[in-house]
Amino acid sequence: MLYGESHNPCVFNGLGKAYRYSKHFEKSLYYLNKALEINPTHPKFLLERSQLFIEQKRYKNAIKDTTLAIDKSAGDDPNLYYRRGLANYLCFHYKTCIKDLRIAITKGIDQEYLGNIFYHIGVSFANIEKYHRAIEPLTLAIEQSKEDIRYYHERAKCFILVDQYERALSDFNTVLLTQPKNQNALYGRAFAYKNMEFFDEAATDWEKAREIDPTNPKLVINYRHVYDVNYI
């Protein structure tokens, strides 16, 4: 008997998962929908389809599926809050993202996810302009995964915005040791230098950033007006 003729929802879910891994999203959705036609509220099936929706950038659909799965699983699975938190982040629902990801932590999410969770909590705080509150979760993200340069980069930007320029400089230096042609890190480090009144070093970094990405208008600096600007 062909898999497509089966009436076992677990078979359909497995096929949907396999097709998602191989990037055949239409086939994946077809089989995941078949599984959910048989068992419309199965949390694992809903979680699997929500992951597909995230990959398809259908974030609101992912939120609906994970919310239903949480309701039907008595809210005990930390992975559901983790996935819904990421979907909320991608929908720019930063406060809701923070809430979901904190619940995922309290419910015992596997340690392998903690770095990513703390990172998204930190960036969510930064996106709602609570830069002081962003620093602690970003520091915890670094403690979980010291090799992930993104964590240092985001913390460096927050340090500048709370006037901790030496710490920002240290984090930008860490980024640039690994990624010497990271124009955004050069651009940020220039502001750290400028705010510490190392103007020659700042000008050098701004020019390097422009050389790396000469068509990017965001890297254009007006030296006459930048003196009183903390960070852009």
Backbone as numpy.savetxt, mean C-alpha at the origin, in Angstrom:
# Nx Ny Nz CAx CAy CAz Cx Cy Cz
-15.45 -37.12 -16.25 -16.30 -35.92 -16.25 -15.42 -34.68 -16.25
-15.70 -33.69 -17.05 -14.96 -32.45 -17.11 -15.22 -31.63 -15.86
-14.20 -30.82 -15.50 -14.37 -29.97 -14.33 -15.60 -29.07 -14.48
-15.81 -28.56 -15.69 -16.92 -27.65 -15.92 -18.27 -28.30 -15.69
-18.32 -29.64 -15.63 -19.58 -30.34 -15.41 -19.80 -30.68 -13.93
-18.82 -30.35 -13.10 -18.92 -30.67 -11.69 -19.97 -29.78 -11.02
-20.53 -30.30 -9.93 -21.44 -29.50 -9.11 -20.84 -29.20 -7.75
-19.55 -29.44 -7.61 -18.85 -29.19 -6.35 -18.32 -27.76 -6.35
-18.81 -26.89 -5.45 -18.35 -25.50 -5.48 -16.86 -25.36 -5.19
-16.28 -26.29 -4.42 -14.85 -26.22 -4.14 -14.02 -26.40 -5.41
-14.53 -27.24 -6.33 -13.85 -27.42 -7.61 -13.88 -26.12 -8.40
-15.04 -25.48 -8.44 -15.15 -24.21 -9.16 -14.24 -23.15 -8.52
-14.23 -23.11 -7.20 -13.38 -22.13 -6.52 -11.90 -22.38 -6.82
-11.51 -23.66 -6.83 -10.12 -24.00 -7.16 -9.75 -23.59 -8.57
-10.67 -23.82 -9.52 -10.42 -23.40 -10.89 -10.32 -21.87 -10.99
-11.22 -21.18 -10.28 -11.17 -19.73 -10.30 -9.86 -19.21 -9.75
-9.39 -19.82 -8.68 -8.11 -19.42 -8.09 -6.96 -19.68 -9.05
-6.96 -20.82 -9.70 -5.89 -21.16 -10.65 -5.87 -20.20 -11.82
-7.04 -19.88 -12.35 -7.10 -18.94 -13.47 -6.68 -17.53 -13.03
-6.96 -17.16 -11.78 -6.50 -15.85 -11.29 -4.99 -15.81 -11.24
-4.37 -16.88 -10.76 -2.91 -16.92 -10.70 -2.28 -16.82 -12.09
-2.97 -17.38 -13.09 -2.43 -17.35 -14.46 -2.91 -16.13 -15.25
-3.58 -15.18 -14.54 -4.02 -13.91 -15.12 -5.12 -14.05 -16.17
-5.84 -15.16 -16.14 -7.01 -15.32 -17.00 -8.25 -14.89 -16.19
-8.43 -13.58 -16.10 -9.38 -13.04 -15.14 -10.84 -13.35 -15.51
-11.16 -13.36 -16.79 -12.55 -13.64 -17.17 -12.94 -15.07 -16.79
-12.04 -16.01 -17.07 -12.31 -17.40 -16.69 -12.35 -17.55 -15.18
-11.46 -16.85 -14.51 -11.44 -16.90 -13.05 -12.77 -16.43 -12.48
-13.27 -15.31 -12.96 -14.53 -14.78 -12.46 -15.69 -15.73 -12.77
-15.64 -16.34 -13.95 -16.71 -17.27 -14.32 -16.81 -18.40 -13.29
-15.69 -19.03 -12.96 -15.72 -20.17 -12.05 -15.98 -19.74 -10.60
-15.48 -18.59 -10.21 -15.77 -18.12 -8.85 -17.25 -17.79 -8.70
-17.84 -17.23 -9.74 -19.28 -16.98 -9.71 -20.07 -18.29 -9.64
-19.57 -19.32 -10.35 -20.25 -20.62 -10.30 -20.22 -21.18 -8.87
-19.07 -21.03 -8.21 -18.97 -21.51 -6.83 -19.95 -20.78 -5.93
-20.05 -19.47 -6.14 -20.92 -18.66 -5.28 -22.40 -18.81 -5.64
-22.70 -19.27 -6.85 -24.09 -19.60 -7.18 -24.57 -20.76 -6.33
-23.68 -21.70 -6.05 -24.03 -22.88 -5.26 -24.03 -22.55 -3.78
-23.05 -21.76 -3.35 -22.95 -21.38 -1.93 -22.67 -19.88 -1.87
-23.70 -19.04 -1.88 -23.53 -17.60 -2.06 -22.84 -16.87 -0.91
-22.74 -17.49 0.26 -22.18 -16.78 1.41 -20.96 -17.49 2.00
-20.33 -18.35 1.23 -19.15 -19.07 1.73 -17.99 -18.07 1.86
-17.46 -17.84 3.07 -16.43 -16.81 3.25 -15.19 -17.00 2.39
-14.73 -18.26 2.23 -13.52 -18.48 1.44 -13.75 -18.19 -0.04
-14.93 -18.49 -0.53 -15.24 -18.19 -1.93 -15.33 -16.67 -2.13
-15.96 -16.01 -1.18 -16.07 -14.55 -1.27 -14.70 -13.89 -1.17
-13.84 -14.41 -0.31 -12.49 -13.86 -0.17 -11.72 -14.03 -1.47
-11.84 -15.21 -2.08 -11.14 -15.46 -3.34 -11.62 -14.50 -4.42
-12.93 -14.30 -4.52 -13.43 -13.39 -5.55 -13.02 -11.95 -5.25
-12.95 -11.59 -3.97 -12.53 -10.23 -3.63 -11.09 -9.98 -4.07
-10.24 -11.00 -3.96 -8.85 -10.85 -4.40 -8.78 -10.65 -5.92
-9.65 -11.37 -6.62 -9.73 -11.16 -8.07 -10.20 -9.74 -8.38
-11.22 -9.27 -7.67 -11.72 -7.91 -7.91 -10.62 -6.87 -7.66
-9.79 -7.09 -6.65 -8.69 -6.15 -6.40 -7.72 -6.14 -7.59
-7.40 -7.31 -8.12 -6.50 -7.37 -9.26 -7.12 -6.73 -10.50
-8.44 -6.76 -10.58 -9.15 -6.11 -11.69 -9.41 -4.62 -11.43
-8.97 -4.14 -10.27 -9.20 -2.75 -9.84 -10.67 -2.44 -9.64
-11.43 -3.44 -9.27 -12.86 -3.27 -8.95 -12.98 -3.29 -7.43
-12.48 -2.24 -6.84 -12.28 -2.21 -5.40 -13.59 -2.20 -4.62
-14.59 -1.52 -5.12 -15.88 -1.47 -4.42 -16.51 -2.86 -4.37
-16.34 -3.64 -5.44 -16.84 -5.01 -5.43 -16.10 -5.85 -4.40
-14.78 -5.61 -4.29 -13.99 -6.34 -3.29 -14.46 -6.02 -1.88
-14.78 -4.75 -1.63 -15.27 -4.36 -0.31 -16.60 -5.06 0.00
-17.49 -5.13 -0.99 -18.78 -5.80 -0.79 -18.58 -7.28 -0.45
-17.70 -7.95 -1.19 -17.50 -9.37 -0.93 -16.88 -9.63 0.44
-15.88 -8.84 0.82 -15.24 -9.07 2.12 -16.17 -8.70 3.26
-17.00 -7.68 3.07 -17.96 -7.30 4.11 -18.97 -8.42 4.34
-19.48 -9.01 3.26 -20.41 -10.13 3.39 -19.73 -11.33 4.03
-18.47 -11.58 3.65 -17.74 -12.70 4.23 -17.52 -12.50 5.72
-17.22 -11.27 6.14 -17.05 -10.98 7.57 -18.35 -11.23 8.32
-19.46 -10.79 7.74 -20.76 -11.00 8.37 -21.08 -12.49 8.53
-20.73 -13.28 7.54 -21.08 -14.70 7.55 -20.08 -15.56 8.30
-18.94 -15.01 8.63 -17.93 -15.80 9.36 -17.81 -15.35 10.81
-18.74 -14.56 11.27 -18.74 -14.04 12.65 -17.54 -13.14 12.91
-16.91 -12.65 11.85 -15.82 -11.69 12.00 -14.57 -12.24 12.63
-14.32 -13.55 12.48 -13.19 -14.18 13.15 -11.92 -14.28 12.29
-12.03 -14.08 10.98 -10.89 -14.30 10.09 -10.14 -12.99 9.86
-8.90 -12.86 10.36 -8.15 -11.60 10.17 -7.84 -11.31 8.71
-7.77 -12.36 7.88 -7.48 -12.14 6.46 -8.57 -11.34 5.76
-9.81 -11.50 6.22 -10.90 -10.75 5.60 -10.76 -9.26 5.89
-10.40 -8.93 7.12 -10.19 -7.51 7.46 -8.97 -6.96 6.72
-7.95 -7.79 6.58 -6.75 -7.36 5.85 -7.09 -7.03 4.40
-7.82 -7.92 3.73 -8.17 -7.70 2.32 -9.13 -6.52 2.17
-10.08 -6.41 3.11 -10.99 -5.27 3.01 -10.25 -3.96 3.28
-9.29 -4.01 4.20 -8.49 -2.82 4.47 -7.73 -2.35 3.25
-7.13 -3.29 2.52 -6.41 -2.93 1.30 -7.35 -2.36 0.25
-8.54 -2.96 0.13 -9.52 -2.45 -0.84 -9.96 -1.04 -0.45
-10.16 -0.80 0.84 -10.53 0.54 1.28 -9.41 1.54 1.01
-8.18 1.10 1.21 -7.03 1.97 0.90 -7.04 2.36 -0.59
-7.28 1.40 -1.44 -7.28 1.66 -2.88 -8.48 2.48 -3.32
-9.52 2.53 -2.49 -10.67 3.41 -2.73 -10.51 4.77 -2.06
-9.32 5.01 -1.46 -9.04 6.26 -0.76 -9.87 6.43 0.51
-10.36 5.33 1.06 -11.09 5.36 2.33 -10.07 5.11 3.45
-9.25 6.10 3.73 -8.08 5.87 4.56 -8.43 5.58 6.02
-9.40 6.28 6.58 -9.78 6.04 7.97 -10.34 4.63 8.14
-11.14 4.20 7.18 -11.70 2.84 7.25 -10.60 1.80 7.06
-9.66 2.11 6.20 -8.51 1.22 6.00 -7.77 1.01 7.31
-7.47 2.11 8.00 -6.74 2.02 9.27 -7.51 1.14 10.26
-8.81 1.35 10.34 -9.64 0.57 11.27 -9.59 -0.91 10.94
-9.76 -1.26 9.66 -9.75 -2.67 9.25 -8.41 -3.33 9.53
-7.33 -2.64 9.19 -6.01 -3.24 9.35 -5.65 -3.41 10.83
-6.10 -2.50 11.66 -5.87 -2.67 13.10 -6.63 -3.88 13.63
-7.84 -4.08 13.15 -8.60 -5.27 13.56 -7.88 -6.54 13.12
-7.34 -6.52 11.89 -6.60 -7.69 11.40 -5.45 -8.03 12.32
-4.77 -7.01 12.85 -3.66 -7.25 13.78 -4.17 -7.86 15.08
-5.22 -7.27 15.64 -5.73 -7.76 16.94 -6.28 -9.17 16.83
-6.72 -9.58 15.65 -7.28 -10.91 15.47 -6.21 -11.94 15.08
-4.95 -11.51 15.06 -3.87 -12.48 14.91 -3.46 -12.78 13.49
-3.41 -11.77 12.63 -2.97 -11.96 11.26 -1.55 -12.53 11.26
-1.23 -13.37 10.28 0.11 -13.96 10.19 1.18 -12.87 10.11
2.31 -13.12 10.73 3.37 -12.12 10.82 3.87 -11.68 9.45
3.80 -12.54 8.45 4.30 -12.20 7.13 3.58 -10.99 6.53
2.39 -10.69 7.02 1.62 -9.56 6.49 1.84 -8.27 7.28
2.52 -8.34 8.41 2.57 -7.19 9.31 3.29 -5.99 8.69
4.38 -6.25 7.97 5.09 -5.13 7.35 4.19 -4.35 6.40
3.47 -5.07 5.57 2.56 -4.43 4.61 1.42 -3.72 5.32
0.93 -4.32 6.40 -0.16 -3.71 7.16 0.30 -2.39 7.79
1.42 -2.41 8.49 1.92 -1.19 9.12 2.22 -0.11 8.08
2.75 -0.53 6.93 3.02 0.42 5.85 1.74 1.12 5.41
0.68 0.36 5.17 -0.57 0.96 4.69 -1.24 1.81 5.78
-1.09 1.41 7.03 -1.61 2.26 8.11 -0.85 3.59 8.12
0.47 3.52 8.03 1.27 4.73 8.04 0.96 5.66 6.89
0.89 5.11 5.68 0.61 5.95 4.51 -0.81 6.50 4.58
-1.74 5.73 5.14 -3.11 6.23 5.30 -3.13 7.44 6.23
-2.40 7.38 7.33 -2.31 8.55 8.21 -1.69 9.73 7.46
-0.65 9.47 6.68 -0.02 10.56 5.92 -1.00 11.17 4.92
-1.81 10.32 4.31 -2.75 10.82 3.30 -3.88 11.65 3.89
-4.12 11.52 5.20 -5.10 12.40 5.85 -4.36 13.46 6.67
-3.07 13.65 6.34 -2.24 14.73 6.87 -2.00 14.61 8.38
-1.99 13.38 8.88 -1.62 13.15 10.28 -0.22 12.53 10.28
0.75 13.39 9.96 2.10 12.91 9.71 2.77 12.38 10.97
2.53 13.02 12.11 3.11 12.52 13.35 2.65 11.08 13.63
1.37 10.81 13.37 0.83 9.48 13.65 1.27 8.45 12.62
1.74 8.92 11.48 2.21 8.00 10.44 3.57 7.40 10.77
4.37 8.11 11.55 5.76 7.70 11.75 5.87 6.38 12.51
5.08 6.20 13.56 5.18 4.97 14.35 4.86 3.72 13.53
3.73 3.66 12.81 3.48 2.44 12.02 4.51 2.22 10.92
5.03 3.30 10.33 6.07 3.12 9.32 7.35 2.58 9.95
7.64 3.00 11.17 8.80 2.45 11.88 8.59 0.97 12.18
7.37 0.60 12.56 7.06 -0.81 12.80 7.16 -1.62 11.51
6.78 -1.02 10.38 6.93 -1.69 9.09 8.40 -1.97 8.80
9.25 -0.99 9.08 10.70 -1.17 8.87 11.24 -2.27 9.76
10.76 -2.33 11.00 11.22 -3.39 11.91 10.83 -4.77 11.40
9.71 -4.86 10.70 9.28 -6.14 10.13 10.08 -6.51 8.90
10.49 -5.50 8.13 11.16 -5.78 6.85 12.13 -4.65 6.52
13.35 -4.76 7.04 14.33 -3.68 6.90 14.80 -3.50 5.46
14.56 -4.48 4.60 15.04 -4.38 3.23 14.04 -3.70 2.30
12.84 -3.42 2.77 11.84 -2.80 1.89 12.04 -1.28 1.91
12.59 -0.76 0.83 12.98 0.65 0.75 11.77 1.57 0.78
10.62 1.10 0.33 9.42 1.94 0.35 9.13 2.47 1.73
9.37 1.65 2.73 9.03 2.04 4.10 9.88 3.22 4.55
11.16 3.18 4.23 12.05 4.30 4.57 11.66 5.56 3.81
11.30 5.40 2.56 10.97 6.56 1.73 9.73 7.28 2.28
8.71 6.52 2.62 7.50 7.14 3.14 7.75 7.79 4.50
8.56 7.14 5.33 8.85 7.73 6.64 9.69 9.00 6.49
10.59 9.00 5.52 11.41 10.19 5.28 10.53 11.40 4.95
9.52 11.19 4.12 8.63 12.30 3.76 7.87 12.80 4.99
7.45 11.88 5.83 6.75 12.30 7.05 7.68 13.06 7.99
8.92 12.61 8.12 9.87 13.31 8.98 10.04 14.76 8.53
10.13 14.99 7.23 10.25 16.37 6.74 9.04 17.19 7.16
7.88 16.60 7.03 6.64 17.34 7.27 6.37 17.59 8.76
7.16 16.95 9.63 7.06 17.26 11.06 8.37 17.90 11.55
9.14 18.42 10.61 10.34 19.22 10.89 11.46 18.42 11.55
11.52 17.12 11.27 12.63 16.30 11.78 13.57 16.01 10.60
14.33 17.03 10.26 15.08 17.00 9.00 16.26 16.03 9.03
16.93 15.91 10.16 18.06 14.98 10.23 17.60 13.54 10.06
16.46 13.21 10.66 15.92 11.86 10.49 15.46 11.63 9.06
14.88 12.66 8.45 14.49 12.54 7.04 15.71 12.30 6.18
16.78 13.05 6.44 18.01 12.90 5.67 18.55 11.48 5.79
18.53 10.93 7.00 19.02 9.57 7.21 18.21 8.55 6.41
16.88 8.70 6.41 16.05 7.75 5.66 16.23 7.91 4.15
16.32 9.14 3.68 16.56 9.33 2.25 17.92 8.75 1.85
18.91 8.89 2.71 20.22 8.29 2.41 20.13 6.77 2.30
19.31 6.17 3.17 19.12 4.71 3.10 18.49 4.31 1.77
17.51 5.08 1.33 16.87 4.79 0.05 17.88 4.91 -1.09
18.66 5.97 -1.06 19.57 6.25 -2.19 20.79 5.34 -2.20
21.12 4.73 -1.08 22.19 3.72 -1.10 21.80 2.53 -1.97
20.53 2.19 -1.92 20.02 1.06 -2.71 19.55 1.50 -4.09
18.99 2.71 -4.17 18.42 3.22 -5.42 19.01 4.60 -5.73
20.26 4.65 -6.17 20.92 5.95 -6.36 20.28 6.82 -7.44
19.47 6.24 -8.29 18.80 7.03 -9.33 17.32 7.22 -9.06
16.95 7.12 -7.82 15.57 7.37 -7.43 15.36 8.88 -7.37
14.77 9.44 -8.43 14.65 10.89 -8.52 13.77 11.48 -7.42
12.77 10.72 -6.98 11.89 11.23 -5.93 12.62 11.31 -4.59
13.49 10.34 -4.33 14.28 10.39 -3.10 15.30 11.52 -3.15
15.90 11.74 -4.31 16.82 12.88 -4.46 16.09 14.19 -4.24
14.92 14.29 -4.81 14.09 15.49 -4.67 13.74 15.73 -3.20
13.36 14.66 -2.50 13.03 14.80 -1.08 14.25 15.13 -0.24
15.36 14.45 -0.52 16.58 14.73 0.25 17.03 16.18 0.07
16.80 16.73 -1.13 17.15 18.12 -1.37 16.42 19.04 -0.40
15.15 18.74 -0.14 14.40 19.56 0.81 14.92 19.38 2.24
15.33 18.16 2.57 15.93 17.95 3.89 17.19 18.79 4.02
18.04 18.75 2.99 19.25 19.58 3.00 18.90 21.06 3.09
17.93 21.50 2.30 17.57 22.91 2.27 17.10 23.39 3.64
16.26 22.57 4.29 15.74 22.94 5.60 16.82 22.92 6.68
17.92 22.22 6.42 19.06 22.23 7.34 20.08 23.30 6.93
19.74 24.06 5.89 20.56 25.16 5.36 21.84 24.66 4.70
21.79 23.46 4.13 22.87 22.96 3.29 22.45 23.20 1.83
22.56 24.46 1.42 21.94 24.86 0.16 22.65 24.28 -1.06
23.97 24.18 -1.01 24.69 23.61 -2.16 24.30 22.15 -2.38
24.21 21.40 -1.28 23.83 19.99 -1.39 22.39 19.86 -1.91
21.52 20.76 -1.45 20.14 20.74 -1.92 20.08 20.99 -3.42
20.79 22.00 -3.88 20.77 22.33 -5.31 21.33 21.18 -6.14
22.36 20.52 -5.63 22.94 19.38 -6.35 21.92 18.26 -6.51
21.19 17.95 -5.44 20.19 16.88 -5.51 19.05 17.25 -6.43
18.58 18.50 -6.39 17.50 18.90 -7.29 17.92 18.77 -8.75
19.15 19.15 -9.04 19.63 19.06 -10.42 19.79 17.60 -10.85
20.25 16.75 -9.95 20.37 15.33 -10.28 18.99 14.73 -10.57
18.01 15.10 -9.76 16.65 14.58 -9.97 16.13 15.00 -11.33
16.38 16.24 -11.71 15.93 16.74 -13.01 16.65 16.03 -14.15
17.92 15.74 -13.99 18.68 15.02 -15.03 18.13 13.62 -15.25
17.72 12.98 -14.17 17.19 11.62 -14.28 15.82 11.62 -14.95
14.99 12.62 -14.64 13.62 12.67 -15.18 13.34 14.09 -15.70
13.94 14.47 -16.83 13.86 15.86 -17.30 12.49 16.29 -17.76
11.59 15.37 -18.04 10.26 15.74 -18.55 9.20 15.83 -17.45
9.62 15.60 -16.21 8.67 15.60 -15.11 8.53 17.01 -14.55
7.38 17.66 -14.77 7.21 19.04 -14.29 7.21 19.15 -12.77
6.93 18.05 -12.06 6.90 18.10 -10.60 8.29 18.28 -10.00
9.33 18.04 -10.81 10.69 18.16 -10.31 11.32 19.51 -10.62
10.53 20.41 -11.19 11.03 21.76 -11.50 10.99 22.61 -10.23
12.11 23.21 -9.89 12.21 24.02 -8.69 12.46 25.47 -9.08
11.66 26.36 -8.50 11.87 27.80 -8.65 12.71 28.26 -7.45
13.99 28.47 -7.67 14.89 28.76 -6.57 14.57 30.09 -5.88
13.88 30.98 -6.56 13.53 32.26 -5.94 12.44 32.11 -4.88
11.61 31.08 -5.03 10.46 30.94 -4.14 10.53 29.73 -3.21
11.58 28.92 -3.32 11.62 27.66 -2.58 12.11 27.84 -1.15
12.70 28.98 -0.82 13.35 29.14 0.48 12.36 28.91 1.63
11.16 29.43 1.51 10.18 29.34 2.60 9.27 28.10 2.47
9.58 27.25 1.53 8.75 26.04 1.32 9.40 24.87 2.06
8.63 24.23 2.94 9.15 23.11 3.71 9.36 21.88 2.85
8.34 21.53 2.07 8.41 20.34 1.23 7.27 20.39 0.24
7.50 19.90 -0.96 6.47 19.81 -1.99 6.25 18.35 -2.32
